[in-house]
């Protein structure tokens, strides 16, 4: 019908009738006729259209806000107020569709807790959606949190950094106070009181805490008691609560050490680095002596427990304090007085309590200490001071198809040499070899049961194994050589911490020597070594004295 309207631009403007006021009257008349007759132009597209409004809600730290309430408000073509609501998903997104017949302004409001954000966008039926909105709420960032509301929990005080296991004579309870604070670091008030839950992040054994839940007081404080059990170790305690929106937060883990009790005889051990060291070869050689101290439950004693040492030979550190594992160490040095017969006695002692001899496990510790002073705990151990090497070999010349007896010990007391000593026997010649104890490395010297009154070589448990050996020189049937077997030399080499010694045996000259004594031409020792024939047969070769 709009096509039926005359084009007023085609009316000649030269006519006075249509100029100025006259033309305006004609336009008004035409418009009135159109309205009265129902003639009009349809420019609206025929009914309401859908418009989608998407967006995302973030907190002050640019993290998505889940379950935020989003409200869309606008006035429709009938002049009515329209309201739509939705909520954000886990990623903070929302999307809502509205119907409009004409362009309208839509007010979008996002809110959660007591924070809100608002924006205005135009929605038009010609455009099916608007660009994604971004609304930021004043929550989540420390600088934007409302003062007075709980935002953090901190340790305020701790009665001690360490307690002892139960029934040990020391404090077994620690008191820890936490404080819930707001974003400004100030304690929350009674009106913001929260329940604080306590738990162990790390718990050795049977430690416990009481109470497990505490409501903060007017200073935002919550206090818990940590009680030790019978196991030593380190506990870590965490205090946890939540904000009004249900978001949980917790303190940093707080560590508390549970130390063992006082020394107990059943858990008192003493040992050297080596039971045998070459202490007779020179002064100033050292050997560590370690003590291991536990309480009656088998836990390491409280750190700093003093243990005192003494020796009847050499010089030893007077005392040591135990560490976290109940271990202490001193140094034994070779010096005067040197031990008679080579075996020294080391003693370590400490002080416990009246119940040091309490037996927790009778099968494990059947005999408590009987010292006369039940508060004194001690132990003794032997340490062998060994000397320069000595070799005794029988026979004393190189012979084929012969069994040799070899003794290797120290020259001073015929005690075993230090661990790590090697003994090698090698036969050289034509189609010959040495068999038996030809490659030996000595282990440490072992001693029999404790002897609190002192130790001697009689207490060495493996002396024969460490000092007496046999070998044979025989024909080597595996060698593809012509001719008869012939022995040229037998070489015995001793090398180790006590010193080195080498003996070379050669065949006895025809018609020489005799009488079981080595002739000068049948034996060659290390330079400086001394050779001592044995009337019963064989010969003793002693390493040089280099002290």
Secondary structure, DSSP 8 states (H G I E B T S, - for coil): -GGGS--GGGS-TTSGGGSTHHHHHHHHHHHHHHHHTT-----S-SS-EEEEEEEEEE-TTS-B-TT-EEEEEEE-TTS-EEEEEEE--TTSEEEEEEEESS-EEEEEEEEETTEEEEEEEEE-TTSSEEEEEEEE-S-SSGGGS-TTS--EEEEEEES-SEEE-TTSSS--EEEEEEEEE-TTS-B--GGG--EEEEEEEE--TT-EEE-SEEE--TTSEEEEEEE--S--EEEEEEEEEE-TTS-EEE---EEEEEE--S--GGGEEEEES-SEE-TTT-TT-EEEEEEEEB-TTS-B--TT-EEEEEESSSEE-SEEE--TTSEEEEEEE--SS--GGGEEEEEEEEE--TTTT--S-TTT--S----SSTTEEEEEEEEEE--SEEEEEES-S--TTEEEEEEEEETTT-----TT-EEEEEEEEESEEEEES-EEE-----B-S--TT---GGGBSSHHHHHEEEEEEEE-TTS---S--EEEEEEEEEESTT--EEEEEE---TT---TT---TTTEEE-TT-EEEE-TTS-EEEE-----
